[in-house]
Amino acid sequence: MKKILLLSDTHSHVDDIILKYVAQADEVWHAGDIGNLEVTDAIKKLKPLRAVYGNIDDAQARLEFPLHQRFLCEDMDVWITHIGGYPGKYSAAIKSVLATNPPKLFICGHSHILKVMFDKHFQVLHLNPGAAGKSGFHQMRTMLRFVIDGAAIKDMEIIELGKRG
């Protein structure tokens, strides 16, 4: 059983509120648009981190983190990328992989819109944690946390970190 904290779109922002939740997790997953690598360095000091780079991330972030991460957590097949779309609106490259080799859990960021949706067509749970940073058009800063127990996801929670401004 693993307690996961999922965040995205920090855009160089990390604060004590985010780090409080990091400390409570077993692993932290970041779905891109990290910004300054001080964000991921602060997280890695506390917990294991899996991350992907996003469209705003520089060459340094792209050297440290991949565009996609596909891995097993417990018995859960997980795929994290930054720009992926969502059920019914996936990018073409994402859709072709989902059609031939779908994970059980597909995670992306980019939109700054929190979404938890089950895609019946591909039998995939789609997660977007919204944006934990202060840059962008979103009003509320958000993250997700949940437990992966074997092949099951349990105890999904939305974490509201406060207004963007």
Disulfide bonds with the S-S distance in Angstrom:
none
